[in-house]
Every structure is written in C-alpha cells, then in structure tokens.
Amino acid sequence: MQNYQLVLTEHLNHYGYLFGGILLKWVDEAAYICARLDHPGKSFVTVGMDKVSYKKRVELGSILLFTVDKVKSGITSVTYRIAVNLACPSPSDSSEIFSTVVTFVCIDKEGNKCPIAEEDN
C-alpha cells in the first residue's frame, strides 16, 4: 500500500524541519491502515517498532511517500515494513528518509489479545 503526506508548517520543529514525532505518528498510522484493510473488522494496537533512524532532514513543502509491505502474519500479530521516501527527490538526493518495521497485535472488545483469523467451529 502507498500513501502520501504533505509537510506543512505545523509539522515542523524549532529548527524548521519535520519533527521526528510527527513522522513516527504518520508511519504508525500508515501501517495501521494497512492492517485494518488486510483484516477488515479486526482491532489492532501497536506493540513494537524496530530501529528508529532518520536518514535526512525533511523541509517544509516536501511530499512524502509511505510504502507499507506485510512482512509476516502470526496467530495474533501482524508485522509491516514501512519505507518513507521523498516523492520528488532532486537528482542529487537519495529519496529514502526513514524505514522501520511495525508490529501490531489483534485485540478483542475488552482489549485482550485474540486470534486474527476466525476459528472454525
């Protein structure tokens, strides 16, 4: 799945570049959307995010491309790799600014871990 985000003034830190926490929020949301689309009607919570490393600063007006791919699916959890690239990099720039792996666990209405797939009766 792919998604785009425009970097606006309210997303910037005190140095004038994209605030890292905003990027983490967007990454988590993009992966969550993919989990919900892959498993309609199920509820998920984030249980882990692998290494967080920002590869370059992001300026106001940048358009970011989020690419989400499923890595694995277990009985109660699902894991996605998310790569964030500049949608319109300059010829001298590398476009990837961030990547990580996010794991979600499926929960029931009481907030307890439960199987993603329905059990056969």
C-alpha positions in Angstrom: 0.0 0.0 0.0 1.2 3.5 -0.7 0.1 6.8 0.9 1.3 10.4 0.7 1.7 13.2 3.2 2.4 16.9 2.7 4.8 18.5 5.2 3.1 21.7 6.5 4.2 24.4 8.9 2.5 22.8 11.9 4.7 19.6 11.3 8.0 21.5 11.8 10.3 21.5 14.8 12.0 24.6 16.2 14.8 24.3 13.5 12.3 24.5 10.7 12.4 20.8 9.7 9.9 17.9 10.1 9.5 17.0 13.7 10.5 13.3 14.2 7.5 12.6 16.4 5.1 13.6 13.6 6.9 11.3 11.2 6.5 8.4 13.7 2.8 9.2 14.0 2.4 9.1 10.2 4.4 5.8 10.0 2.2 4.2 12.7 -1.0 5.4 11.0 0.0 4.1 7.6 0.9 0.7 8.9 -2.4 0.6 11.0 -4.4 1.5 7.9 -2.8 -1.4 6.0 -3.5 -3.8 8.9 -7.2 -2.8 9.0 -7.5 -3.1 5.2 -5.8 -6.6 5.3 -8.1 -7.7 8.2 -11.5 -5.9 8.0 -13.4 -5.8 11.2 -10.4 -6.5 13.4 -8.9 -4.2 16.0 -5.2 -3.7 16.4 -2.8 -1.9 18.7 0.9 -1.2 18.1 3.2 -3.4 20.2 6.5 -2.6 18.7 8.5 -0.5 16.2 12.0 -1.6 15.2 15.0 0.7 15.0 14.1 4.3 14.5 16.8 6.2 12.5 16.2 9.3 10.5 18.4 9.4 7.4 17.9 13.0 6.4 16.0 16.2 7.3 12.7 17.0 5.7 11.8 20.5 4.6 8.6 22.4 4.6 6.5 21.6 1.5 8.1 18.2 0.9 5.7 15.4 -0.2 6.5 12.1 1.5 5.6 8.7 0.0 4.9 5.9 2.6 5.2 2.4 1.2 3.9 -0.4 3.5 4.5 -4.1 2.9 3.4 -7.0 5.1 6.5 -8.9 6.4 4.7 -11.6 8.4 1.4 -12.6 10.0 1.1 -14.8 13.0 -1.9 -16.1 15.0 -2.4 -12.8 17.0 0.0 -10.4 15.4 0.9 -8.9 12.0 4.2 -7.1 11.0 4.7 -4.5 8.3 7.8 -2.8 6.8 7.4 0.9 6.2 9.7 2.9 3.9 9.3 6.7 3.7 10.7 8.5 0.7 10.7 11.9 -0.8 8.1 11.7 -3.5 10.0 14.2 -5.7 13.7 13.9 -4.8 16.3 16.1 -6.5 18.6 14.3 -8.9 21.5 14.5 -6.3 19.4 13.3 -3.4 18.7 9.8 -2.1 15.0 9.6 -1.7 14.6 7.3 1.4 14.4 9.3 4.6 13.2 6.6 7.0 12.3 3.0 7.3 11.2 0.7 10.1 9.2 -2.4 11.0 5.9 -2.1 13.0 4.2 -5.0 14.7 0.5 -4.9 15.8 -1.4 -7.3 17.9 -5.1 -8.1 17.4 -7.3 -7.3 20.4 -10.9 -8.0 21.3 -13.5 -5.6 22.7 -12.1 -5.9 26.2 -8.6 -5.1 25.0 -7.3 -8.7 25.3 -5.0 -10.3 22.7 -7.0 -12.5 20.3 -6.5 -14.5 17.1 -6.6 -12.6 13.8 -8.4 -15.4 11.9 -11.8 -16.7 13.0 -11.6 -20.2 14.4 -13.6 -22.9 12.7 -16.4 -24.4 14.9 
